[in-house]
């Protein structure tokens, strides 16, 4: 099932009712509605979030929210599967409002079969233009991750480990892709 689109302003976007199920994003004034993710999608998202959260907490770097709305521009709101928000950015966030103003330092998107390559690439470029240090596009069927940052795009494929130095200055984050893409939901 693909995404459906409608034109609207940021102010109209803020008035949308909260509800379980579909996820809303605003792409330069175009409302995008995506279906709920699959169990496999959520499993991969959870594994990535868990590893990132452990790393971020161990180094007192900030926070790792899942499925949080971020306002990237006047009429652009994106909802990454996982994000890293720096401690400095956290100080400016109103914890009782959504969307969060500004881009996360890291945005992670687990790509679904219904996502077009053009839309996913556009989203990555929007995050970077709004101030993200890095964007990870995770492709479960291909068992690979594309890492977008200011130096370009690089691809890491399982069984290799993803290593990112851009999202976390002066530190290197490592992530086992074999572990992330393991099809057994009982494996941690």
C-alpha positions in Angstrom: 0.0 0.0 0.0 1.5 3.3 -1.1 1.4 6.7 0.6 -1.4 9.1 -0.2 -0.9 12.9 -0.6 -2.8 16.1 0.1 -1.7 19.8 0.0 -1.8 21.7 3.2 0.0 24.4 5.3 2.0 23.8 8.4 -0.8 25.4 10.5 -3.3 22.9 9.0 -0.9 20.1 9.7 -0.8 21.1 13.4 -4.6 20.7 13.6 -4.6 17.0 12.4 -5.9 14.7 15.1 -3.6 12.3 16.9 -4.5 8.7 16.2 -2.9 5.3 16.2 -2.0 3.8 12.9 -1.1 6.1 10.0 1.9 8.3 10.2 1.7 11.9 8.9 4.5 13.9 7.3 4.5 17.2 5.6 6.7 17.4 2.5 7.1 21.0 1.5 3.3 21.6 1.9 2.2 18.1 0.7 0.6 15.9 3.4 1.9 12.3 3.2 0.1 9.5 5.0 1.8 6.2 5.4 0.4 3.0 6.7 1.5 1.4 10.0 4.8 -0.3 9.7 5.2 -4.1 9.7 6.4 -6.1 12.7 9.7 -6.7 10.9 10.1 -3.0 10.3 9.4 -2.2 14.0 11.8 -5.0 15.1 14.7 -3.5 13.2 13.8 0.0 14.3 13.7 -1.1 18.0 17.1 -2.8 17.7 18.7 0.3 16.2 17.1 2.5 18.8 18.3 0.3 21.6 21.9 0.3 20.4 21.9 4.0 19.8 20.3 4.7 23.2 22.9 2.6 25.0 25.7 4.5 23.3 24.1 8.0 23.8 23.4 7.3 27.5 26.9 5.9 28.1 28.4 9.1 26.8 25.8 11.6 28.1 25.2 12.9 24.5 21.4 13.6 24.5 18.4 11.4 23.7 17.2 8.8 21.1 13.4 9.2 20.4 11.5 6.9 18.0 8.9 8.2 15.6 9.1 11.9 16.7 8.0 14.7 14.4 10.7 17.2 13.5 10.0 20.5 11.7 12.7 20.8 9.1 11.4 23.9 7.3 8.3 26.2 7.0 6.1 23.5 5.5 8.2 20.3 6.1 7.7 17.9 9.0 9.4 14.6 9.0 9.0 11.6 11.3 12.2 9.4 11.3 12.0 5.9 12.7 14.8 6.7 15.1 16.6 10.0 15.8 19.5 11.2 17.9 19.0 14.6 19.5 22.0 16.3 21.1 22.0 17.5 24.7 22.3 21.1 23.3 19.3 20.7 21.1 17.3 19.2 24.0 17.7 22.4 26.0 15.8 24.3 23.3 12.9 21.8 23.0 9.5 22.3 24.5 8.8 18.8 25.8 5.0 19.4 25.6 4.8 20.4 21.9 5.2 18.7 18.6 6.8 18.9 16.2 10.3 19.5 17.5 11.8 22.5 15.9 14.9 21.7 13.9 16.5 18.6 12.6 17.9 15.8 14.8 21.7 15.3 14.6 21.0 11.8 13.2 17.9 10.6 11.4 17.3 6.9 10.8 14.8 5.7 8.2 13.9 2.0 7.9 12.9 1.9 4.3 9.7 0.0 3.5 9.0 -1.7 0.1 6.3 0.9 -0.6 8.9 3.8 -0.4 10.2 5.1 -3.7 13.9 5.7 -4.1 13.2 9.3 -5.1 11.1 10.0 -2.0 13.6 8.3 0.4 16.6 10.2 -1.1 14.6 13.5 -1.0 13.9 12.9 2.7 17.6 12.3 3.4 18.6 15.5 1.7 15.9 17.5 3.6 17.3 16.2 6.9 20.8 17.3 5.9 19.7 20.7 4.6 17.9 21.3 7.9 21.0 20.6 9.9 21.3 16.8 10.5 24.9 15.6 10.7 24.0 12.2 9.2 21.1 10.2 7.8 20.9 6.4 7.7 18.7 4.7 5.2 18.2 1.1 6.3 17.2 -1.4 3.6 16.2 -4.7 5.4 15.7 -6.9 2.3 19.1 -5.9 0.9 20.7 -6.1 4.4 22.4 -2.7 3.8 22.5 0.8 5.2 23.3 4.0 3.2 24.9 6.7 5.2 24.3 10.3 4.0 26.5 13.0 5.5 28.3 16.2 4.4 31.0 14.1 2.6 28.5 12.2 0.4 26.9 8.8 0.6 28.5 5.5 1.5 27.0 2.0 1.7 27.6 -0.6 4.4 26.4 -4.2 3.8 26.0 -7.1 6.2 28.1 -8.8 7.5 30.1 -5.6 8.0 29.5 -3.3 10.9 28.2 0.2 10.4 30.6 2.8 11.8 29.6 6.4 12.1 31.9 9.2 13.3 29.9 12.1 11.8 26.8 12.0 14.0 28.9 11.8 17.2 31.9 14.1 17.0 35.1 12.7 18.6 33.4 9.3 19.1 32.8 6.3 16.8 29.5 4.4 16.9 29.5 0.8 15.7 26.5 -1.3 14.8 26.5 -4.9 13.8 24.3 -5.2 10.7 24.1 -9.0 11.2 22.5 -8.4 14.6 20.1 -5.7 13.3 18.9 -7.7 10.3 18.6 -11.1 12.2 15.1 -12.4 11.3 14.6 -14.1 14.7 12.5 -11.7 16.8 13.7 -13.4 20.0 17.3 -12.6 19.4 18.5 -9.3 20.9 
